[in-house]
Amino acid sequence: MVAKPAHLVGGGAPAAHDGEDKLDRVFAALADPVRRSILSRLDGQELLVSQIAQHFDISLQAVSKHIQVLVRAGLVAQERTGRISRCSLTAGPIFDAAVWLNRYSKYWQAQFDLLAATIGNIDRRGRAKARSKRTTRRKRRPARGA
């Protein structure tokens, strides 16, 4: 059994934990390639579960289980009429995940800045070396008519 960090065990602010639980469900749902593919297929359209399932080499029941994970994460809305189930994308939780991820953009932005500076230094050294070679070649040429 894995011990949870103290801030995740009992007590604390229920609203904060509820937000963390929702985010956990979103990231867990997005971790599976089949579920990400389902979300891609639902982008901009409403589909029946059977229409979604026809694109996968797994059973209709397995696709339904993936859809239920997406529904619990709030990423898919499902409307049932009798035995027919229509699914549509709900983008709100993806936005919430993007906002959470964006808080850490300062770390990768620093890496991009470092990469840009390194490339700039390499480029400057390369141009200086090329100029040096041209200058050296000119000096070595014998004078004409000598």
Secondary structure as GFF3:
##gff-version 3
##sequence-region A 1 146
A	DSSP	three_ten_helix	6	8	.	.	.	ID=ss1
A	DSSP	alpha_helix	14	30	.	.	.	ID=ss2
A	DSSP	alpha_helix	33	42	.	.	.	ID=ss3
A	DSSP	beta_strand	47	48	.	.	.	ID=ss4
A	DSSP	alpha_helix	49	53	.	.	.	ID=ss5
A	DSSP	alpha_helix	60	72	.	.	.	ID=ss6
A	DSSP	beta_strand	76	81	.	.	.	ID=ss7
A	DSSP	beta_strand	84	89	.	.	.	ID=ss8
A	DSSP	alpha_helix	92	102	.	.	.	ID=ss9
A	DSSP	alpha_helix	105	140	.	.	.	ID=ss10
###
